[in-house]
Amino acid sequence: MTTSAPQTKTPLDPRVQAAWENYRDDLLDLEGRDYERAEREAWERLQAELFTLTDAVADEHSSIGL
């Protein structure tokens, strides 16, 4: 018998979703060396944006006393 925990989906922050979509879009239709170069740059941008968003969310929570 197979059992599994119910999947609960938490809505993704629209800013995080947009960051990931931008990452994906930056890599569309690229291959080989072009993909490798673009992926490194896109990954760095994504990580920086997610880091900034993490700080913004922390600031939002601290400003309302959470």
N, C-alpha and C positions, 0 to 999 in steps of 0.2 A: 504494500500500500504506500502510495506516495502522498506526502503531506507538504504543504508549503504555507508560509505566512502570507496573509493578505497583503497585496501591494497597495500601499498608501502613497499617493502622489501629492507632494507638496508643490504648490504653484511656484514656478521659477520666477525670481525677480525679473521683471521685463528688461532691466539694464543688463543683467547677467545673460539673459537669453540673446539680447542684441549683440553683446560682445562675442558670444560663441557664433552667432550667425555671420558677423563680420569676419571672424577667423575662417569659417568655412568658405565664405564668398571669395576671400583673398586667394584661395587655393583651387578654385574651380578651373577646370580645363588646363591645368598645368601638369607637365610630366617631366621626368628625369631631373636634370640639374636645375631647371627653372623651378620645379616643385620644391626641391630640397632647399634652395636658397630662399624662396618665398615662404616656405613652411617655418624655417628658423625665425625669420623676421616677424611673421604673423604670430608665432607662438610667443615671442617676446612682447609684442604689443598686447596680446590677450592677457598674459600674466600681469603686465603692468596695469591694465584696465581692471582686471579682477581684484588686484591688490588695492587699487584706488576705491573700488566699489566696497570692498570689505571695510575700509576705513570710514567711508561715508555711512554705511549701515551702522557701524559702531557709534559714530557721532550722533546719528539719528536716535539710537536707543538711549544713549547717555543723556541726550537733551530732554528726553521724556521720563527719565528716571528709571529706566530698566537696567 
